[in-house]
Amino acid sequence: MAHVDHRLRLGRVLIGSLVATVAFVAVEVAAGLKAHSLALLSDAGHNFTDALALALAALGFYFESRPPDEIKTYGYHRAGVLAAFVNALTLLGLAGFILWESYHRLRAPQPVDDLIMLVVAALGLVVNVAIMIALHRDQGRDLNIRAAYVHMLGDALGSIGIIAGSILIRYTGWHIIDPILSVFIAALIIWTAWDIVRDTLNILLEGLPRGMTLEAVTQAIREIPGVKDVHDLHIWSLGTRTHALSCHVVIADIPPSESAPVLARLNRMLAERFGIHHTTVQFECTECAVSLNGCTILVPVRQRAEPLSSQLPSR
């Protein structure tokens, strides 16, 4: 029940944050045009990608909650990852556009209304910080929510930069500060996007989950009582929070009923230490090892140690 309540709360937070962000984008575009401020228009573009991030997060959140079916046997865990990847690519494209426009403004600075810049940037800071607070609890557990959270963090920093820039323009009259701020915002966008691109590509290419090493998992499996060795070990992520593992584990030549406790200890360790809840483990016996051309290989000469699989549902 608590899990259901949490998902309902997070869904409402995403929708409410999306509505607030879209409304602020409209305000910032109008203010940027009135103030002739490229920094405000750039920040409006960044906020628009924030809205896209929230929309994609909500979409990914919906698909990730759908159960597996006969076609998508793993479920829809990758939907949120794809959403975060697309979102990051849009950020990089926007950053390129802002840099191009900043180049032209640096060559020919235009006067801007510093008061409008100050008021709108302050409003943007309030909106972004409020959304960050609402998303903070979940941003460490879901890559797609983290993508939206990082967007908000980047835009909050951008708002702070615009506030400082508007004050400098008011007291110095240096209108070139506006395109300089735009370059700063573009660099901020690239910085926030790169980490997301790296993580999502790693998941889509079925790389090792971030923060995990193959050596550590191999050693932990070998320490399980009853396990002689492990090979053909593969670990990958189904989604941002769901990891899977498959491997061949060498044990003594015992009946399957006696190997069940070994499998239980193995799965318990993988879940508790590494957060891996979806495993496929094949047992092989030590007596089946033979030597061929100086190399030791494992062949199933008897069927007493049958392959065992554990398909544990993801949390």
N, C-alpha and C positions, 0 to 999 in steps of 0.2 A: 504493500500500500504506500509506503514511504517513497519507493522508487517511482511509482505512478505519479504521486504528488510532485516529486522533483521534476519529472519530465513535463508535467503540466505547467509548473512554474517557469521552467526554462523556455517553453514554447511561448508563453505570454510575454516574457522578457524580450525575446527575439522580435516578436511582432510589434510590441510597443516601441522598442528601440528603432525598428525600421521606419515606423510612422514618424517618429520625432526627427530622425535623420533626414528623411525626404523633405519634410517641412522646412528644416533648416537650410537644406541645399537651395530650395526656392528663394528663401530670404537672402542667402549669401550671393546668389547669382544676380538678383535685382540690386543688391547693395554694391557689388563689384562693378556692375555696369554704370551705376550712378556715380560711384567714386572714381571711375577710370582706373581701378586697381587690379593689376594682373595678379598680385598676391592673393587677393580675395577670390578672384575667379579660379586661380590655381587651387586654392583651398576648397572652393566649392566642388571642383573636379575630384579632389581627394575625398571630400565628404560623399560625393556621388558613388565612388568606389566603396566607401564605408557602407552606404545603403545597399550596394550590390553584395558586399560581403555578408551583411545581415540577411539579405534575401536568400543568398545561396546557403548560408548556415541554416536558415529555417527549412529550406528545401532538403538539404542533406540530413538535417535532424529528422525530418518526416520519413525519408527513405530508409535511414538507418534503423528506424523503429519497426519497419516492416519485417515480418518473419520470412524464413527461407521458403521457397516453393520448388516445384519440380524442375524449373528452368534455372533459377538462381539458388542453387543448393547451399551456397554460403550466405544467402541473404543479400542485403543491399549495403553492406558496410562500406564499400568503396564509393558510394554516392557522395558522402561528405568529403572524401579525399579529392574526388574529381572537382567538386564545387570549390574547394580551397585552391586547387591548382589553377582553375580557370580564373578565379578571382585574382590570384597573384600575377598572372599574365596580363590582365587588364591594368593592373597597377604599373607594370613596367612600360606598357604602351602609353599610359597617361604621363608618366615621368618624362618620356621622350618628347611628347608634345609640349609639355611645360618648359623644358630646356630650350626647345626651338623658339618658343615665343619670348622667353627671357632674353635670348641672344639679341633679338630685334629690339626689345625694350632697352637693353643695355646700350645699344648703339644710338638710340633716340629716346631718352627718358621722357615720360609724359607726366604732367601734374596730376596728383591724386588728392582725394578728400581724406585727410588723416583722421578726422573725427569719426566718420562712418567706418573706417577701417578698425578703429579702436573699439567702438561699440559692438560691431558684428563679431569681431574676433573674441571679445569677452563673452558674448552670448554662446559662440561656438565652443569655447572652453568649458562652460557650464554644462552644455549638452553632452559633450564627449566624456567628461569626467563622470557624469551621472550614469551614462551607459556602461562605462568601464567598471564602475562599482557594482552594477547589476550583473555583469558578466564575470566578475572576478572569481567567483566560487567555482565556475565550470571551465575556465580557460586553461587550467593545468591538466585537465583530463580529456579534452577533446581537441584535436587539431583544427577542426573547422571553427569551433568557438574561439580558439586561440587566434586564428587568422582574423576574425572580426575584432577581437580584443586588441590585437597589435595594431590594426587599422585605427582604432579609436585612440590608442596611445600616441601613434604617430601624428594624428590630426590634432590632438591636444597640445603636443609640442609645437606643431605648426601654428596653432592659435597663439601660443605664448610668444612665438617669434614675430607674428604680425602685430601683437600688442606692443612689443618693444620697438618694432620698426615704425609704427604709427607715431609713437612718442618722439622718436628721433627725427622723423620727418617734420613734425610740428615745431620742434625747437631748432632744427638746422636748415630746413628747407631743401634737403637732399632727396629729391624724388627718385634718384637712382636706387635708393634703398628698396623700393618696391620690387623691381626685377631681381635684385639680389636675394630678397626673401623668397621669391619664386624658385630660384635655383636651390636654395636651402630646402624648400618643401619637396622639390623633385628628388634631391638626394635622400631625403627622409623616406620618401615613397620607395625608392630603390632598396634602401636598407631594410625596410619592413617586409618587402616582397621576397627578398632573396632567401631568407630563412624558411619561409613557407614553401617556396619552389623546391628547395633542397629536400625538405621532409616529405612533401607529397610525391616527388619523383622517386624517392627511396621506397615508399610504400607501393607505388604503382609498378615499380620494377622488381618488387618482391625482395628487397634488400633486408638485411638484418635490422630489426627494430632499433631505434635510436636509444643509446645508453646501454645496450646489451652487447656482450662479446661472445663469440662462438667458443672460445677457450674456457670461459667461465661456466657456460652451460655444460660443456663436455665434461669438465672436471666435477661438477656437481652431480651429474648422472653417474659417473664412475664411482662416486662415494656412496651411492645407494647400496645397502646390504643386499647381496645376491647378484649384483651386476658385475660382470667380468670386464666388459669393454663396450664401447659404443662407436658406430661408424655410420656413414651416409646420413649425417645429421643436417637437417634443413630447418631454418626458422624464418618466418616471414609474418607480415601483418595483413590481416584481412581488412582492417579499418584503422582508425586512429587509436582505438583502445583495445582491439581484439587481435591477439597474436596466435599463431599456429605453429606446430612443430611436427616433424616426422623424422624417424630414425630407426636404425636397426640396433638392437641391444643384445649383447652376448651374455647368456646365463648358463648355468649348469643344465645337464640333460635331465630335466624333471618334467612330470606331467603338467599340462596346462592348469589344472586345479591348484597345484602347488606354486605356480608362478604368479597367480593372481595377487598375492600380497606384495610381490615385487613391483608389479604394475601400479598398485594402489599407492605405494610409497613414492614411486617415481612421479606420478601425476600430482600427488599432494605437494611434493617439493617444487615442481615446475610452476604450479599455481601460486604458492606462497612466496617463493623467492624471485620469480621472474614474470609473474602475471600472465603465464601461458595456460589457457584453459581449454584449448582445442588441440588434442594430440593424437597422433597415429604412431603406435609403437609396434614394431615387429620383433619378436623374440627369436634368437638363434642359439643353438647349444654349442658348448665348447668342444664336445666330442665329435662334432660334424666338421671340424677344421682339418683340412688335408693340405699337403704341400704339393704345389705344381710349379716346376721350373724355378724352384727356390723361393716362390711367393706363397704365402698362406692365404687361402680363400675359404669362404664358408659356403657349403652346399647342403641342401636339405635332404640328407640321406635317409632320415626317418621322419615320421610325422608325429612323434610324441610331443615335441615342442612346437606346437602349431603357432602360426602368427596370431598375435593378439592385437586388437585395435581398441583404442579408447576414444570415443567421440563425445567429448564433454561440451555441453552448450555454453556459449559465451555469455558472460554476464551482461 
